[in-house]
């Protein structure tokens, strides 16, 4: 019972970490595209 609860908690934690990493990567990519576009303009 306790082990199953622990495993579920770990799965949720891993899911949250994956979402945060994905979000950070997406923000970095959008920033990269903005920078690229601004460099072309100059």
C-alpha positions in Angstrom: 0.0 0.0 0.0 2.7 2.5 1.0 5.0 1.5 -1.8 2.2 2.1 -4.3 1.5 5.5 -2.9 5.2 6.4 -3.1 5.4 5.2 -6.7 2.4 7.4 -7.6 4.0 10.4 -6.0 7.2 9.8 -7.9 5.3 9.5 -11.2 3.5 12.8 -10.5 6.8 14.4 -9.6 8.4 13.2 -12.8 5.4 14.4 -14.8 5.7 17.9 -13.2 9.4 18.1 -13.8 8.9 17.0 -17.4 6.3 19.7 -17.9 8.5 22.4 -16.4 11.4 21.4 -18.5 9.2 21.4 -21.6 7.9 24.8 -20.7 11.4 26.2 -20.2 12.6 24.7 -23.5 9.6 26.2 -25.3 10.3 29.7 -23.8 14.0 29.4 -24.8 13.0 28.4 -28.3 10.6 31.3 -28.7 13.3 33.7 -27.4 15.7 32.2 -29.9 13.3 32.8 -32.7 12.7 36.4 -31.6 16.4 37.0 -31.5 17.0 35.5 -34.9 14.2 37.6 -36.4 15.6 40.8 -34.8 19.1 40.0 -36.2 17.7 39.7 -39.7 16.0 43.1 -39.4 19.3 44.9 -38.7 
